[in-house]
């Protein structure tokens, strides 16, 4: 079976094995000096949580109506929803120096660029929370007769959208059609027909088989059974054996989940192909994207929350979230001053990954298992101009067949620019089963190793890449996204994690089910509505 990841050999650096494709480019002549460095989140602050709350009296105590722990997509969605409903007494605590979480972004003299999530497919009217946000920022304007949002052209991904480097040539799209056999193409057609049937399917309550958010999906028993088996097993059972189709299917798993075919449940694997399409099935929904990726959306929510009275504090390391009579208290450290502080609230929204929540919420101390997080590395390359490629023109999304990476997204693709320089955002998920071992090796890696790995990965498609790159900045995500392995999405651990615990609500893409912006945003809105209900604040639900 020809899968995306190739057999690997231990590199001399001892970091992680280089793929055959990466090794093929390692013999190129030495480049001119390339600037750059790490742009990692504040990992040292996160590691303070490993030892637990050391105790001691706070230097200050304040009160708030709602405290939101975590300033990523879920946390800021909660703060934004509260602001939209007129709840102003809100404090947001974010560990990093900036908000956004895995929707964070950066910028240089050429362009803004993403450090993580970078697009959202055009939603349907049933996705109320997301549609409200996109309408707020002017990305959508009403709906068509089928309930699909009408996207503003300014926010739609520009053509050309996707290309694949395969057999020495760039070709349009992401399936390697060139050289495909009749059987390859027949299996591709049957796979698409199967996914189209799932997309069109409705249960007795009118719910889609695979929907966003996950909670809106049908819970028919035959569909839930798909969550208990690996995607690889389902493909084999259905007679899908084409190496090209298996590569294409695994690309989707790596792209959305940081997982292999075997490490993805069949339910999650099919969700990738059946949920983000028109309600009746057919082509995938068009994509909304921005030079800075989904940071465009989280920053809009942060501004709206602040305008509504919320206080957003970065460099705030939450140590404990303890429920008490009348609410809950959050003890945290101000990373800049070192002061220990406490904020008492009537309700707390804990919008951090579950593995963090288990460390800071004593009520969760008995929990274990169920959540596995995929490591990622993201690099932003600054180039003095776009290298000439063979075949189809540069697209927004550029994928190299056979590479362990996902290729690169062009941050300047959406911009009206006359300059030739550009920024590429390169993504590398790690699908190995032992994610903890990968994290250990990533933490000990050097920027120079990643500079060489990024260039080696791109060299087969761009042999003269060194002539164009002037800078490479790298961010390591030890816990980049939750993996929806067999039994996770509809399992008890995940479903139980979303349940409110007294004055504490939980939000995040992981407790929602899938590591997607839509899921994180919906989870934040759900938690905000739980908080408002607890406060006795009247509102119209979007759920």
Protein Blocks (a to p, Z undefined) as FASTA:
>chain_A
ZZfbdcddddfklpaacdfklmmmmmpccddddeddddddcfklmmmmmnopnbjadfbd
cddfbdcehjbfklmmmmmmmmmnopabbcdddfblbehijmbccddfkbgcdfbdfbdc
dddfklmmlmmmmmmnopagcjdfkopacddfklpccddfbdcdeehiacedjbdfehpa
fklmmmmmmmmmmmmmmmmpccfkopafbdcdfklpccbfklmmmmmpcfklmmmmnopa
bfklmmmmmmmmmmmnopafklpcfklmmmmmmmmgcfkgpjdddddddfklmmlmmmmm
mmmmmmnopacdehiacfbdcddehiacdddddfknopacddddfbdcddbdfklmmmmm
mklmmggghiacddddddddddfbdcddehjdddfbdcdehiabebjadfklmpccfbfb
dcdddddddfbfblmlmmmmmmmpcfklmmmmmmmmmmmmmmmlmmmmmbdcddddfblb
acddehklmmmklmmmmpcehjaccedjklnopacfklmmmmmmmmmmmmmmmnopacdd
fZZ
